[in-house]
Amino acid sequence: MTALQGITVLDLGRQGPGPFCSMVLGDFGADVLLIEPPGSDTAADAPPDLQRERRRAHQPLRRNKRSIVLNLREPEARQLLYRLADAADVVMEGFRPGVVARLEVDYETLAARNPRIVYCSLSGYGQDGPYASLVGHDVNYLSIAGALSMIGRPGQPPSIPQNILADFAGGGQAAVIAILAALLARERTGCGQYIDLAMSDSVMYTLASATAGVLAGGPSPRAGEGMLAGGVPFINVYETADGQWISVAALEPHFWRALCEAVDGTEFVPHQHDPDWHERIRQHLERCFRTKTRDQWFSALRDLEVCVAPVLSLAEALADRHNRARGMVVTVEDPVVGRVEQIGIGPKLTGTPGSVRTTAPRPGADTDSVLERLGCSAAEIADLRVRGIVA
């Protein structure tokens, strides 16, 4: 049994946040059906290409899903979507505000047919408000939420943290939480509901602790300043002899003492929180960490109750023995290219664990089987395909 067995999701997401959301739902057993637009990469049009097939097989954002290509600009395609939504539990979309209404596949339209539907609109700035219609990407949402100003080093431009915080944490992961909460509420009320999930909102939500001080009248946190942002020597990163980096987080007094003893700096123990000593401590730690390689320091310190970790590249993290032991890299069998590796599943449920059951489908790979389940004959499907309604 899986945690989300029996839950059907229609995924109209486009960019990373939506597919990540439905990937998580699919990993935990939901039946996820991708509703995809016609394009050059559909199963009917695309010639075999081993390199493309290998990229597809390694792509986790489409795993554990089926795919149907519908041209939602056509009324007949929308009618097919309505029939699919009648039996679905969740619809998730990632269009700009107003698009689904123009396509007549918005929450009001679908909920009038299926009041139990949970419908999640995932956008940058939300469905209303002064910025709702603005275009944007991860870095823009971080900027509006106040997060980007807090990331980086003093006197340097803000550091852009890939597209992790807004797209995947504030977008896809937050959407999973909202959808699961709405499904739980439906069990109690019998009714679905609409979710307006803005990535800028969710980023601000993750700043809850930081906002407390500002709302109480304090200053805004600034990049590279403050205890948790690299503004103190006992929580920081240090370069090692091999040009790599090691992270230190000796916050609690016993961790700080252990670090000082390990780097011949016991004189610094009483001065952990004394700003007048911080530059002297920082210089000592910089000199000390340059005397050994990153991995030598990690080996020497990790068993001494010192909070340290090597700063790994993504390739190193994927090969790391702990991450491997935790199942964060899994092997999957793809019907075209054979065995491939993908990222594993984060949350470890003991009773109903998630799993990777299938690799990514080609767009439209399941069009025929989905339409057959709706009662369409082979001749009807062929006609719909010829007229560009499906692919």
C-alpha positions in Angstrom: 0.0 0.0 0.0 1.2 3.5 -0.7 0.3 6.7 1.2 -1.6 8.3 -1.7 -3.0 5.2 -3.3 -6.4 6.0 -5.0 -5.6 9.7 -5.4 -5.7 10.9 -9.0 -3.8 14.0 -10.0 -4.1 16.0 -13.3 -0.9 17.9 -13.8 -1.1 21.0 -16.0 2.1 22.4 -14.5 4.8 23.6 -16.9 8.1 24.8 -15.3 10.0 23.1 -12.4 7.7 23.9 -9.4 4.6 22.1 -10.7 6.4 19.0 -12.0 8.3 18.8 -8.7 5.0 18.9 -6.8 3.4 16.2 -8.8 6.7 14.2 -8.6 6.4 14.1 -4.8 2.7 13.1 -5.0 3.6 10.4 -7.6 6.5 9.1 -5.5 4.0 8.5 -2.7 1.5 6.6 -4.8 -0.8 9.1 -6.5 -1.8 8.4 -10.1 -0.4 11.4 -11.9 -1.5 12.2 -15.4 0.4 14.9 -17.3 -1.8 17.0 -19.4 0.6 18.2 -22.0 0.4 20.6 -25.0 1.2 19.5 -28.6 4.8 19.9 -29.6 7.8 18.6 -31.5 8.6 16.1 -28.7 5.3 14.1 -28.8 5.4 10.4 -29.2 3.9 10.5 -32.7 6.2 13.1 -34.1 9.6 12.6 -32.4 12.1 10.3 -34.1 14.1 7.9 -31.9 17.1 9.6 -30.4 19.1 7.7 -27.8 20.7 10.8 -26.2 17.2 12.4 -25.7 15.9 9.1 -24.4 18.7 8.9 -21.9 18.0 12.4 -20.7 14.3 11.5 -20.4 15.1 8.4 -18.4 17.3 10.3 -15.9 14.7 13.1 -15.4 13.0 12.6 -12.0 10.4 15.4 -12.4 8.4 13.3 -14.8 8.8 9.9 -13.1 5.8 7.9 -11.8 3.5 9.7 -14.2 1.5 9.0 -17.3 1.1 11.5 -20.2 -1.6 12.6 -22.5 -1.3 15.4 -25.1 -4.4 17.6 -25.3 -4.7 20.8 -27.3 -6.7 22.7 -24.8 -7.4 25.5 -27.3 -9.8 23.1 -29.0 -13.3 22.7 -27.4 -13.2 18.9 -27.9 -10.0 18.6 -26.0 -11.5 20.6 -23.1 -14.4 18.2 -23.0 -12.0 15.4 -22.7 -10.3 17.2 -19.8 -13.6 17.7 -18.1 -14.3 14.0 -18.2 -10.9 13.3 -16.7 -11.5 15.9 -14.0 -14.8 14.4 -13.1 -13.0 11.4 -11.7 -9.9 13.2 -10.4 -9.0 14.3 -6.9 -6.5 17.0 -7.7 -5.8 19.4 -10.5 -2.5 21.4 -10.4 -1.7 24.2 -12.9 1.2 26.6 -13.4 -0.1 29.0 -16.0 0.0 32.8 -15.5 -3.1 34.2 -13.7 -6.1 34.3 -16.0 -5.0 31.7 -18.5 -7.0 28.8 -17.2 -10.1 31.0 -17.1 -9.6 31.8 -20.8 -9.1 28.1 -21.6 -12.2 27.3 -19.5 -10.4 24.8 -17.3 -10.4 27.0 -14.2 -11.5 25.9 -10.7 -15.0 27.3 -11.0 -15.6 25.3 -14.2 -14.3 22.0 -12.9 -15.7 22.4 -9.4 -19.2 22.9 -10.9 -18.9 19.4 -12.3 -16.9 17.9 -9.4 -17.3 19.7 -6.1 -14.7 17.4 -4.5 -11.9 18.6 -6.7 -8.8 20.1 -5.0 -7.4 22.7 -7.5 -4.0 24.3 -7.0 -2.8 27.3 -9.0 0.9 27.7 -8.6 2.2 31.1 -9.7 5.0 33.6 -8.9 3.0 36.3 -7.2 -0.5 34.8 -6.7 -3.8 35.3 -8.4 -4.4 38.8 -7.0 -2.5 41.8 -5.7 -0.6 44.5 -7.5 2.1 42.1 -8.9 -0.2 39.3 -9.9 0.2 39.9 -13.6 4.0 40.4 -13.5 6.3 37.8 -15.2 9.1 36.4 -13.2 11.4 33.6 -12.1 12.9 32.3 -8.9 15.3 35.2 -8.3 12.5 37.7 -8.7 10.3 36.0 -6.2 13.2 35.8 -3.7 13.7 39.6 -4.3 10.1 40.6 -3.6 10.0 38.3 -0.5 13.0 39.9 1.0 15.1 36.8 1.0 17.7 37.6 -1.7 18.9 40.7 0.3 19.9 38.3 3.1 22.0 35.9 1.0 25.7 36.5 0.3 28.7 38.3 1.8 29.0 41.8 3.2 29.7 44.4 0.6 29.1 41.9 -2.3 26.1 41.6 -4.6 23.4 39.2 -3.4 24.2 35.6 -4.1 21.6 33.8 -6.3 21.1 30.3 -4.8 20.2 28.4 -8.0 16.4 28.1 -8.2 16.1 26.0 -5.0 14.3 28.4 -2.6 11.4 29.8 -4.6 10.8 27.3 -7.4 11.2 24.0 -5.5 10.8 24.9 -1.7 8.5 27.8 -2.0 6.7 26.4 -5.1 6.6 22.7 -5.5 7.2 21.6 -2.0 4.7 24.2 -0.5 2.2 23.1 -3.1 2.5 19.5 -1.9 1.8 20.6 1.7 -1.2 22.7 0.6 -2.7 19.9 -1.5 -2.3 17.3 1.2 -3.9 19.7 3.7 -6.8 20.3 1.3 -7.3 16.5 0.8 -7.4 16.0 4.5 -9.9 18.7 4.9 -12.0 17.1 2.2 -12.2 13.9 4.2 -13.9 15.9 7.0 -16.1 18.2 4.9 -16.7 16.3 1.7 -15.8 19.3 -0.4 -12.7 20.2 -2.3 -11.3 23.7 -2.5 -9.1 26.2 -4.4 -5.5 26.8 -3.5 -3.8 30.0 -4.6 -0.1 29.3 -4.1 2.3 32.1 -4.8 6.0 31.4 -4.6 6.7 34.8 -3.3 4.2 34.2 -0.4 5.8 30.8 0.4 9.3 32.3 0.5 8.2 34.9 3.0 6.5 32.1 5.0 9.8 30.3 5.3 11.3 33.6 6.7 8.9 33.4 9.7 11.6 33.5 12.3 13.5 36.4 10.6 10.3 38.4 10.3 9.6 38.4 14.0 12.5 40.7 14.8 11.7 43.1 12.0 8.0 43.3 12.8 9.0 44.0 16.4 10.9 47.1 15.3 14.4 45.6 14.7 16.6 46.0 11.6 16.3 43.8 8.5 18.9 41.0 8.4 21.7 41.8 5.9 23.7 39.4 3.8 26.7 37.9 5.6 25.8 39.5 8.9 24.3 38.0 12.0 25.0 34.7 13.7 23.3 32.4 11.2 24.5 34.1 8.0 28.3 33.8 8.3 28.7 37.0 10.4 30.5 35.1 13.2 33.6 32.9 13.1 31.9 29.9 14.8 29.3 29.5 12.0 31.1 29.9 8.7 32.9 28.2 5.9 36.7 27.9 5.7 39.0 27.2 2.8 41.2 24.1 3.2 44.7 23.2 1.8 43.3 21.7 -1.4 41.2 24.7 -2.3 38.0 23.1 -1.1 35.8 24.3 1.7 34.5 23.0 5.0 31.5 24.3 6.9 31.6 24.9 10.7 28.6 25.4 12.9 29.9 25.4 16.5 26.9 27.2 18.0 26.4 25.6 21.3 29.1 26.1 24.0 30.1 22.4 24.1 30.5 22.3 20.3 32.5 25.5 20.4 34.8 24.2 23.1 35.4 21.0 21.1 36.3 23.0 18.1 38.7 25.3 19.9 40.4 22.3 21.5 40.8 20.6 18.1 42.4 23.6 16.4 44.7 24.6 19.3 42.6 27.6 20.2 41.5 27.0 23.8 42.2 30.6 24.6 39.1 31.5 22.5 36.6 29.4 24.4 35.5 32.3 26.7 35.2 34.7 23.8 32.8 33.0 21.5 30.2 35.8 21.5 32.6 38.7 22.0 32.8 40.8 18.8 36.1 42.2 19.8 37.6 38.8 19.5 35.9 37.6 16.4 38.5 38.9 13.8 41.3 37.3 15.8 39.4 34.0 16.0 38.5 34.1 12.3 42.1 34.6 11.3 43.2 31.7 13.5 40.6 29.4 12.0 41.5 30.5 8.4 45.2 29.7 9.0 44.4 26.4 10.8 42.0 25.0 8.1 44.5 25.8 5.4 47.0 23.3 6.9 45.0 20.1 5.9 42.7 19.1 3.0 38.9 19.3 3.3 38.5 15.5 3.7 41.4 15.3 6.2 39.7 17.9 8.4 36.3 16.1 8.2 37.9 12.8 9.1 39.8 14.4 12.0 36.9 16.4 13.4 33.7 14.5 12.8 34.1 12.2 15.8 35.1 14.9 18.2 31.6 16.4 18.7 32.5 19.2 16.3 29.8 20.4 13.9 31.6 20.3 10.6 30.8 19.0 7.1 32.7 19.1 3.8 31.2 21.5 1.2 30.4 18.9 -1.5 29.8 19.5 -5.1 26.5 17.9 -6.3 28.4 15.1 -8.0 30.3 14.4 -4.7 27.0 14.5 -2.8 25.5 12.0 -5.1 28.4 9.7 -4.6 28.7 10.3 -0.8 28.4 7.1 1.2 26.0 8.6 3.7 23.6 9.8 1.0 23.8 6.5 -0.8 23.2 4.6 2.5 20.1 6.8 3.0 18.7 5.9 -0.4 19.1 9.3 -1.9 20.3 7.7 -5.2 18.1 4.9 -6.6 18.4 2.7 -9.6 15.4 2.5 -12.0 14.8 0.3 -15.0 13.8 2.2 -18.1 12.3 0.2 -21.0 14.4 2.0 -23.6 17.8 2.7 -22.1 17.9 0.2 -19.3 19.1 0.9 -15.7 19.5 4.5 -14.8 20.1 6.4 -11.5 17.8 9.0 -10.2 17.5 11.1 -7.0 15.9 9.1 -4.2 13.0 10.1 -1.9 13.5 12.5 0.9 10.8 11.7 3.6 11.2 8.1 4.8 7.7 6.8 5.7 8.0 3.4 7.5 4.5 2.1 6.8 3.8 3.5 3.4 7.1 4.5 1.9 7.4 6.3 -1.4 9.0 4.5 -4.4 10.2 5.2 -7.9 8.2 2.8 -10.1 8.5 4.2 -13.6 10.8 6.6 -15.4 9.5 9.6 -17.3 7.0 8.9 -20.1 7.4 10.5 -23.5 4.8 13.2 -24.1 1.6 11.5 -25.2 2.8 8.0 -24.4 -0.5 7.2 -22.7 -2.9 9.2 -24.8 -4.5 6.1 -26.4 -4.9 4.1 -23.1 -6.4 7.2 -21.3 -8.9 7.8 -24.0 -9.8 4.2 -24.2 -10.7 4.3 -20.5 -13.0 7.2 -21.3 -14.8 5.0 -23.8 -13.2 6.3 -27.0 -12.9 3.7 -29.8 -9.7 3.3 -31.8 -11.4 5.0 -34.8 -12.4 8.0 -32.6 -8.9 8.3 -31.2 -7.4 8.3 -34.7 -9.8 11.0 -35.8 -9.0 13.1 -32.8 -5.3 12.8 -33.6 -5.7 13.6 -37.2 -7.6 16.8 -36.3 -5.0 17.9 -33.8 -7.2 17.5 -30.7 -4.8 15.0 -29.1 -1.4 13.7 -29.9 
